[in-house]
Amino acid sequence: MIKIALIGSGNLAQHLIRTFTELALSNSNIELIQVFSRDKKKLSTLLDSEKIISNFQDLKKADLYLIAVSDDAIATVSSQLPFTDRLVVHTSGAASLLSLDAKNRRGVFYPLQSFSKDKIVDFKSVPICLESEKSADFVVLNSVANAISNSVFAIDSEQRKALHVAAVFVNNFTNHLYQLANDICTEHQVPFETLIPLIQETAHKITTLNPEQAQTGPAKRNDKSTIEAHESFLTNKNQSTIYKLLTQSIQNHGKKL
Amino acid sequence: MIKIALIGSGNLAQHLIRTFTELALSNSNIELIQVFSRDKKKLSTLLDSEKIISNFQDLKKADLYLIAVSDDAIATVSSQLPFTDRLVVHTSGAASLLSLDAKNRRGVFYPLQSFSKDKIVDFKSVPICLESEKSADFVVLNSVANAISNSVFAIDSEQRKALHVAAVFVNNFTNHLYQLANDICTEHQVPFETLIPLIQETAHKITTLNPEQAQTGPAKRNDKSTIEAHESFLTNKNQSTIYKLLTQSIQNHGKKL
């Protein structure tokens, strides 16, 4: 039996509670024994109240302490734990393993997905990136990760940094491009919904082609007259600066500069 | 019965041939009577050979001539048609209705999707943007568009220009962000596949939230320490310029500058 205590009550923490609770129904050897939340009420619909604690001193012995709090709070929370030499991991893409207090055996359990508040996530398809200081601890993390996901990776802190930056490009920045497209549509009274199937197809293509093969458009085929027409169409300075920079980046990609 | 003649043999032309051929099997009142292709062999697996012509003089009387050629060729092709006062439309997002020769009744039939060579497209979910000079012609275009798609819009040339630029943002530029993420992963020996579920979720979110609501990440929450960590991690100048510009654009979005 692997006993887990979870610290945190935010989006990710709630998704993990749901997932571990479901897992318990299927005779798993993994058990979520406790969750720490400053505000006990926040989790009252998700968990038996006796499992919710709001004082670190009440933490029971567990095989794995999962810290799912904001990056800024990882150091403080991990230093406040009233025990040593146990397996304590954080769940952040951006924070180093070293941000955890060294009094415990450190590791990382990073689910690489964007979690929304009210949207149920099927963890089976969420890649989980694992790291640990000690190899025996990796075995524990690996068992837990494989119990909830079909996609588990050993990723060290430097690799995780790269992944986190890359995730900003494909998630935050991509969504911002949707936002700019939405602005352009609104300015010209065209429904943004018209673009949804194209957005879906763009994301879908990448499952069968690599990004180089999937690249199309005026920049890629160096269609100067269309590029000029677009540039003169965009009167918003920010939109036009981004258009030029990304067009240039597509055209220079793969070239030695 | 609406008789269609198609001019072109590229990606879009081939997808349209497949779609109209399937439609004919379901007792539709729409018939693809001819396809013009300079190279007859190119379409030999898609169509009866007697329907393929390579000389404009062989074009029969039709209710609708669909020009699916590259933007550059629209003016020339439309001027070479050996008849006048018939309904002739192009299928381009970027070209104006006025790029067609004025000797015929002009219109636009623009399927807003990215068409790949070997990937079957279900036209039912492809938005089709229609425009015509005469309202009687719009009725014909509308019948044809509704026969193949569930999503038909009246979009004038100015609106279509906006849509086309917006499509570059959500398709070409988004795919380029995937490419940059792929580069970052490769440089740091992380499998790009790790990011695929996040890419899918980003595109999926937009079907239930608007881009403003869906925006997350360090730029949105003004998490300066993560932004600085990312900026110092990116040693490639192009990646770092794009990171800074898009971060700034997210932070300034919605503000009066």
Chai-1 contact restraints between the chains, C-beta under 6 A:
chainA,res_idxA,chainB,res_idxB,connection_type,confidence,min_distance_angstrom,max_distance_angstrom,comment,restraint_id
A,A94,B,T226,contact,1.0,0.0,6.0,A-B,restraint_1
A,L112,B,T194,contact,1.0,0.0,6.0,A-B,restraint_2
A,Q113,B,L198,contact,1.0,0.0,6.0,A-B,restraint_3
A,S114,B,E201,contact,1.0,0.0,6.0,A-B,restraint_4
A,S125,B,P197,contact,1.0,0.0,6.0,A-B,restraint_5
A,P127,B,T194,contact,1.0,0.0,6.0,A-B,restraint_6
A,Q159,B,H188,contact,1.0,0.0,6.0,A-B,restraint_7
A,Q159,B,V190,contact,1.0,0.0,6.0,A-B,restraint_8
A,K161,B,F233,contact,1.0,0.0,6.0,A-B,restraint_9
A,A162,B,I184,contact,1.0,0.0,6.0,A-B,restraint_10
A,A162,B,H188,contact,1.0,0.0,6.0,A-B,restraint_11
A,A162,B,V190,contact,1.0,0.0,6.0,A-B,restraint_12
A,L163,B,V190,contact,1.0,0.0,6.0,A-B,restraint_13
A,V165,B,I184,contact,1.0,0.0,6.0,A-B,restraint_14
A,V165,B,H230,contact,1.0,0.0,6.0,A-B,restraint_15
A,V165,B,F233,contact,1.0,0.0,6.0,A-B,restraint_16
A,A166,B,A181,contact,1.0,0.0,6.0,A-B,restraint_17
A,A166,B,I184,contact,1.0,0.0,6.0,A-B,restraint_18
A,A166,B,C185,contact,1.0,0.0,6.0,A-B,restraint_19
A,A167,B,L198,contact,1.0,0.0,6.0,A-B,restraint_20
A,V168,B,G217,contact,1.0,0.0,6.0,A-B,restraint_21
A,F169,B,L177,contact,1.0,0.0,6.0,A-B,restraint_22
A,F169,B,L180,contact,1.0,0.0,6.0,A-B,restraint_23
A,F169,B,A181,contact,1.0,0.0,6.0,A-B,restraint_24
A,V170,B,L177,contact,1.0,0.0,6.0,A-B,restraint_25
A,V170,B,Y178,contact,1.0,0.0,6.0,A-B,restraint_26
A,V170,B,A181,contact,1.0,0.0,6.0,A-B,restraint_27
A,V170,B,L195,contact,1.0,0.0,6.0,A-B,restraint_28
A,V170,B,I199,contact,1.0,0.0,6.0,A-B,restraint_29
A,N171,B,L198,contact,1.0,0.0,6.0,A-B,restraint_30
A,N171,B,T202,contact,1.0,0.0,6.0,A-B,restraint_31
A,N172,B,G217,contact,1.0,0.0,6.0,A-B,restraint_32
A,F173,B,L177,contact,1.0,0.0,6.0,A-B,restraint_33
A,F173,B,L246,contact,1.0,0.0,6.0,A-B,restraint_34
A,T174,B,T174,contact,1.0,0.0,6.0,A-B,restraint_35
A,T174,B,L177,contact,1.0,0.0,6.0,A-B,restraint_36
A,T174,B,T202,contact,1.0,0.0,6.0,A-B,restraint_37
A,N175,B,T202,contact,1.0,0.0,6.0,A-B,restraint_38
A,N175,B,P211,contact,1.0,0.0,6.0,A-B,restraint_39
A,N175,B,A214,contact,1.0,0.0,6.0,A-B,restraint_40
A,N175,B,Q215,contact,1.0,0.0,6.0,A-B,restraint_41
A,H176,B,L246,contact,1.0,0.0,6.0,A-B,restraint_42
A,H176,B,I250,contact,1.0,0.0,6.0,A-B,restraint_43
A,L177,B,F169,contact,1.0,0.0,6.0,A-B,restraint_44
A,L177,B,V170,contact,1.0,0.0,6.0,A-B,restraint_45
A,L177,B,F173,contact,1.0,0.0,6.0,A-B,restraint_46
A,L177,B,T174,contact,1.0,0.0,6.0,A-B,restraint_47
A,Y178,B,V170,contact,1.0,0.0,6.0,A-B,restraint_48
A,Y178,B,I206,contact,1.0,0.0,6.0,A-B,restraint_49
A,Y178,B,P211,contact,1.0,0.0,6.0,A-B,restraint_50
A,Q179,B,P211,contact,1.0,0.0,6.0,A-B,restraint_51
A,L180,B,F169,contact,1.0,0.0,6.0,A-B,restraint_52
A,A181,B,A166,contact,1.0,0.0,6.0,A-B,restraint_53
A,A181,B,F169,contact,1.0,0.0,6.0,A-B,restraint_54
A,A181,B,V170,contact,1.0,0.0,6.0,A-B,restraint_55
A,N182,B,P211,contact,1.0,0.0,6.0,A-B,restraint_56
A,I184,B,A162,contact,1.0,0.0,6.0,A-B,restraint_57
A,I184,B,V165,contact,1.0,0.0,6.0,A-B,restraint_58
A,I184,B,A166,contact,1.0,0.0,6.0,A-B,restraint_59
A,C185,B,A166,contact,1.0,0.0,6.0,A-B,restraint_60
A,H188,B,Q159,contact,1.0,0.0,6.0,A-B,restraint_61
A,H188,B,A162,contact,1.0,0.0,6.0,A-B,restraint_62
A,V190,B,Q159,contact,1.0,0.0,6.0,A-B,restraint_63
A,V190,B,A162,contact,1.0,0.0,6.0,A-B,restraint_64
A,V190,B,L163,contact,1.0,0.0,6.0,A-B,restraint_65
A,T194,B,L112,contact,1.0,0.0,6.0,A-B,restraint_66
A,T194,B,P127,contact,1.0,0.0,6.0,A-B,restraint_67
A,L195,B,V170,contact,1.0,0.0,6.0,A-B,restraint_68
A,P197,B,S125,contact,1.0,0.0,6.0,A-B,restraint_69
A,L198,B,Q113,contact,1.0,0.0,6.0,A-B,restraint_70
A,L198,B,A167,contact,1.0,0.0,6.0,A-B,restraint_71
A,L198,B,V170,contact,1.0,0.0,6.0,A-B,restraint_72
A,L198,B,N171,contact,1.0,0.0,6.0,A-B,restraint_73
A,I199,B,V170,contact,1.0,0.0,6.0,A-B,restraint_74
A,I199,B,A203,contact,1.0,0.0,6.0,A-B,restraint_75
A,I199,B,I206,contact,1.0,0.0,6.0,A-B,restraint_76
A,Q200,B,A203,contact,1.0,0.0,6.0,A-B,restraint_77
A,E201,B,S114,contact,1.0,0.0,6.0,A-B,restraint_78
A,T202,B,N171,contact,1.0,0.0,6.0,A-B,restraint_79
A,T202,B,T174,contact,1.0,0.0,6.0,A-B,restraint_80
A,T202,B,N175,contact,1.0,0.0,6.0,A-B,restraint_81
A,A203,B,I199,contact,1.0,0.0,6.0,A-B,restraint_82
A,A203,B,Q200,contact,1.0,0.0,6.0,A-B,restraint_83
A,A203,B,A203,contact,1.0,0.0,6.0,A-B,restraint_84
A,I206,B,Y178,contact,1.0,0.0,6.0,A-B,restraint_85
A,I206,B,I199,contact,1.0,0.0,6.0,A-B,restraint_86
A,P211,B,N175,contact,1.0,0.0,6.0,A-B,restraint_87
A,P211,B,Y178,contact,1.0,0.0,6.0,A-B,restraint_88
A,P211,B,Q179,contact,1.0,0.0,6.0,A-B,restraint_89
A,P211,B,N182,contact,1.0,0.0,6.0,A-B,restraint_90
A,A214,B,N175,contact,1.0,0.0,6.0,A-B,restraint_91
A,Q215,B,N175,contact,1.0,0.0,6.0,A-B,restraint_92
A,G217,B,V168,contact,1.0,0.0,6.0,A-B,restraint_93
A,G217,B,N172,contact,1.0,0.0,6.0,A-B,restraint_94
A,T226,B,A94,contact,1.0,0.0,6.0,A-B,restraint_95
A,H230,B,V165,contact,1.0,0.0,6.0,A-B,restraint_96
A,F233,B,K161,contact,1.0,0.0,6.0,A-B,restraint_97
A,F233,B,V165,contact,1.0,0.0,6.0,A-B,restraint_98
A,N238,B,S249,contact,1.0,0.0,6.0,A-B,restraint_99
A,L245,B,L245,contact,1.0,0.0,6.0,A-B,restraint_100
A,L246,B,F173,contact,1.0,0.0,6.0,A-B,restraint_101
A,L246,B,H176,contact,1.0,0.0,6.0,A-B,restraint_102
A,S249,B,N238,contact,1.0,0.0,6.0,A-B,restraint_103
A,I250,B,H176,contact,1.0,0.0,6.0,A-B,restraint_104
